[in-house]
Amino acid sequence: MSLSSGVSVLEEYLDPDYLPEVLPHREGEVSAVFEMVSPLVRGGRPSNLFIHGGPGIGKTAVAKLVLREIQTEGVVPVYINCWYHRTEVALLSEILRQMAVPFPRKGRGVDELIAEFVERVRQEKLLVVLDEVDLLETPEVLYELSRASATLGVILISNDPFATRKFDSRAVSSLALTPLEFKSYTVEELVDILQERVNLARLDAQELAIKVAARFAFKNRSDVRYGLSLLLKAGRAAERTGDVLTAETVKHFDVGQSPKQEARQHEIEADHQKILDTLKGLKGEAFSNDLFTSYLRGGGQIAERTFRKYVRQLIDWKFITEEEVAGRGRRRKLRLSS
């Protein structure tokens, strides 16, 4: 894309998933995390970490920068998002794949996979980052990781500060996790981050437009991804008229749901999507029983038991929130996540 300056805009720098060389206002966290896992470089035992904090505040980016840096020191980096690899077999297979170890998942038992995993990791210095770890469906795999090798470091990441409570107490104890909370960005910090990305992208934007985008991001839980997505989409709108990106364009542009959820929406099953569409048709909130009734009226085919299982998955995946409402009997009010 290009704007009135005639200079082509480098959109990849406004992509929320772009990883810059330096993370403004997260330099301290990068140094702290690297220091805790750096014994791996010398073949020593690292500290394992549990990083938590709100969405879009740099947790994943910090972990990926540490992986990038420690790889230059001879440590094998492994990054896994548990949204895509939720079971023990899927997780261990993906670790082996990223270690360039051929291991067919089909036709091999779990015990055989664990044995292969343990044998391989004991030959390496390995740092494994498990993002969105609260989505693990078989968290007992963490116990295998904790016992596999003295030169295997683990970083767990979650938005939920209490995510580890659902895990096997043996695994949590064996990992000896050091918690590290990431604080939300301030408006001023968001302005700095967005301004740097705008400069890299060569986007012709008014200073006030960037400040407005930062304010919108701040109102959405300081999610820098929201601000970047807003600038990217508003910038494209400005391009169509050949104008510089102004504050007014940003103000009148609605990003909608968070960029991560927007991307995930294309990856869920049709039945899950129909449940979300039904809830949206009920103005974004409904009691569980009412939602199921509306789902059936709209042509839904799955049984109530399966419906409740899918609703639970959507809650776990952060598409829906739930609230217990006092009254006669137990009632759950479901809401679309913002």
N, C-alpha and C positions, 0 to 999 in steps of 0.2 A: 504494500500500500504506500501511497505518497500523498502528501498534503500540499498546501499552497506554496511552500518553499521550493517545491520541485524536487526535494530530496526524498529518495525512497526510504520508507520507514522499515526498520528491521524488527518485524513483529515478534521474532523468537525471544527478544529481550523483555517483552511484555507478557510472555507466556508464564503463568503461575508455576509451571514445572521447570523453568530454566534455573540452572544452578550457577550463580555468579562466582567469580574468584574470591570475592570478599563479601561477607554478610554484615552490612552496617548494623550496629547496635546488638550484634551477637558475637563480637570478637571474643569477649570474655568467656562465653559459653563454649565456643570452639576450643579455646585454650584449655579450659577446665576439663572438657571431655577427653581431649587428646592426652592430657597429662595422666588421667586415670587409666587409660588403656595402653599407654606407651610402654609399660613393661613387656608387652608382647614383642616389641622390636628387639629386645635383648634376650628373648626366649623365656621371659619370666611370666608370672601369673598376674593378669590384669585385674582391675576392679570392674565388676559388672555393674551396669547402670539401669535405672528405671527413669526415663525422661517423661515428664508429663506437663501438661498445660493446654490452653485452649487451642482451637484449630487456627492454622494459618499464621503462627507466630514464630516459625523458624525451627521447630524441633527436627523435622525431617531434613531440612537443608543443612543444619549443623552436623547431623549424623553423617550425611553424605559427604560433606567437606572433610570430616575426620577420616572417613573411609578412603577418600581420594588421597589425602596426605599420608596416611599410614601405609598405603599400598606402595608408595615410593620407598618405604623402609623395609620392604620384603614381607609384609603381612598380607595374606589373602583377604580381600574385602568381599563380604556377602551382604547384600541388601535384599530383604524380602518384605513385601507388604502382605499381611495375613488376610486381607480381603481376597486375594487371589490364591493363597496357599493356606488353607485353614486346618487341614488334618495332619497327623503325624507323618503319614506316607508322603503327602504332597510337600510338606515342609522339608523333610530330610532329603527327598529326591531333588528338590530345587537347590538345596545347599550343595549337594554333590554335582549338580549340573553346573553351578557357578564356579565350582572347583575344577571344572573340565574333566570330571570323572563320569564316563558313560555308565549309566545304570538304568536299564529298562524298568519302568514302574509296573507294567503289566506282568503278571505271572510270578512275581517275587513277593515272598511273605514279609511281614513287618519285622520279624526277628532277623531275617537275612539282611534287610535294609539297614537295620540298626547296627549290625555287625560290620557291614561294609562302611558305614558312616564312621564308626568309632575307629576302625583301622586306618581310614584315610586321614581323619583330622589329627590323629596322633603323629602324623608325618609332616604336619604343617603348623604355621602360626596363623591363626584364623580369627577374624573379627566379624561377628554376625550381628546385624541389625534387624530386629523384628518390629516393623512398623504396624500400627493398629493391632497390637498384640491382643487386645481385648476381644478380637474377633476369632481367635483360635477356638476351634471346636474340640480339639484334643490337647488341652494344655499340659497333659502329662509329658509331652515331648520336651518341655522345658527341663524336666528331670534328666532326660537323656543328655541334653546339652550341658547341664551342670556337671555331669560326671564324665564327659567324653575325654577331655584333655585339659592339662594345666595351661596349655598355650592356646586356649580358645576363649575369646572374650565375647560377652553378650551385652547388647544394648537393647532394651525394650522401650517402645514408645507408645504412648496412648494419650488421648485427650482426658481420659478418666483417671483422676488421682488415686482411685480405689481399685483400679483394674486388677492388681495382683491378688486381691482378696478372693477371687474366684479360682485361683490356681492351687494346685496341690501344695500343701504347706511344706512338704519335703523339698520340692523344687525351689520354692521361694527361699527356704532356709539354706539350701545348698548353693544357690546362686549368690547369696549374700549381697543383694542388690543395694547400691547406693542411690537414693532418690535425688533427682535433680529437677526442680520446678522451674519452668520458664514463665516469666511474668509477661503479661500482655504489653504490646507496644503502646506508647503514648501517641497522641496525634502528631506531635513534633517528630517523633521517630518515624512514623508512617510517611510523613512528608519527605523526610530524607531518603527513605528507601524508594519511594515512588519516583522522586526526582532523579535519583541515580539511574533507575531503569529507563525513564523517559530520555535521559541523555544518551544512554547506550543505544536505545532504539532510534534515536534521531527524530523523535516525534515533536512536531512543532505545536507546542501547547503553552497556553498562558500559565503563569505561576499560580494564579488563583484557581485554575482548573485542577491543578495537582492538589492544592489544599482542600478543595471540595471533595475530590476522590478520597483523600486521606480521612476526611471527616466521615464520609459514608462507610469506609472500611472500619473506622473506630466504632461506629454505631453497630456494626456487625461483628462484635466481639474482637475488634482489633485484628481482623483477618486480612492480612496483606494480600492474600490471593483475591479477595473480593475487590480491593482497590485496583489491582493489576488488570483483572478481568473487566472492570468498569472502564479503565483507560483504553484498553484494547478495543472494546466494543464502541465506546463513544468516539474514539479516534477514527474508526471506520465510518461512523455516521458523519463526522466532520469531513472526511475525505470525499464523500459523495457530493458535497456542496462546494468542495475546494477551499474550505475555510480552515483557519487555525483552530485548534481545539480550545474552546472557551469553557468557562465555568457554567454557563447556561446550558451548554450541550451536555455536560456531565450531570447537572441537576435533573435534567429531563430524561435521562437515560436509566432504565430500570434493568439491572442485572438479573433480578429474580433470585433464585436459590443460589446457594454457595457454589462456586466453580467445581469443587470436588463432587458434590452431590449431582450437579448437572451432568458431569461426565459419567458418574456411576449409574445414572438413570438408564443409560443405554446398555448396561451390562447385566441388569437383573432379568429374571424370567418373566414371561408374559403374565402369569398369574399374580406375581408380586406387583407388576405394574398396574394390573386391573384393580387391585386393592388400593393402591395409591390414587388412581384415578377416581375411584368411588369415594374415597375420603375427601379428595379435592372437591368433588361435586356436592359434598355436604358442608361446604365452606371451611374445609380444613380441619374439622373436629367432629367427633361423634363417640358415643358409647360403643363398646365392642359389639354388643348384640345388635344394635341399630346398624352398625357398619356391615355386619354379616347379612342382615336382611336386605339392605340396599344393594349389596354385592350380588345376591341371588336375583333380585329384581332386574338388575342390569345385565343378566345373562351369565353370571358366574357359575362355574360347573363343579368346583372342588367341594368336598365334604367339610363340615364344620370343624372337625378335628384338624384336617390339613390346613384350613383357613387360619386357625389359631396358631398353628406352627409357623405359617408364613408371616403372620403378624408379628410373632415373637422375633423372627429373623429380621424383619424390617426395623424393629426396635433396636436389636443388637447392631444393625448396620447404620443406625442413626438417621433413618428416613422418617421415623415416627417416634414421638415421645408418648409416654403413658403416665397417667395420674390416677391414683386411687381416690374415689369420691365417696364421702360418707353418706350414709342413707340406709335404706333397707337392702340388706345383703351387700355383697361385694360387687362394686361396679368400677369398670375401668374406662376412663375417658382417654381417647387416642387423639393425637394432634399431629399434623404434618410438621416436621422440623423446619425451623426457619433457616 
